[in-house]
Amino acid sequence: MKKWEYLTAPVLIHNTKMILDNFGSDGWELVQILQGATPEQLVAYFKREKQ
């Protein structure tokens, strides 16, 4: 059975691609992005298999 670890991180709207690429290169898979308190604030939810 696979085991997962999870991460939440703020995402800056003007630098989204670089931020997501950095997490992806560390093995994190993006699950969802939700709006924070304002439209400019985004929160990303990631998962990756535990080693």
N, C-alpha and C positions, 0 to 999 in steps of 0.2 A: 504494500500500500504506500502510495506517495505521501510525503509530508510536505507542507507548504509553510513558508514564512511570508509575512505581509509588511508593506511599507506604505505610509501616506506621506505625501510631500507637496509643498506649495509649488505652483508652476506660474512663472511670470509670463504674462500674455505676450510680451514683446520678444521673448526668447524661448518659446515653446519647443521648437524642433531640437535645439541644442540640448535642452534639459532632458527631453525624452530620449534622445540618442545616447546621452551619458548613462541614464538608468538602464537602457536596453543593452549597452555594452557590458554592464555589470551583471547581466543575466536576469534583470527584472522585466516582467511582462506587464504592460499596462492593462488594467482591468476596466477602469472607468475614470473619467474626469468630471467633477461636479463644481458648480459655481459656489464660491464662498459667500461672505457677507455682502460683497459688492460684485458687480459684473466683471471687474478687473481682477478679482481674486479667484484663482482656480485651485482646486485640491485634486491631486492625482492619487489613485489607489493602484498599487502594484503588487504582484506576487511572484515568487520563484520557488522552485523545489529546494527543500532543505538538503544540505550536503551531509 
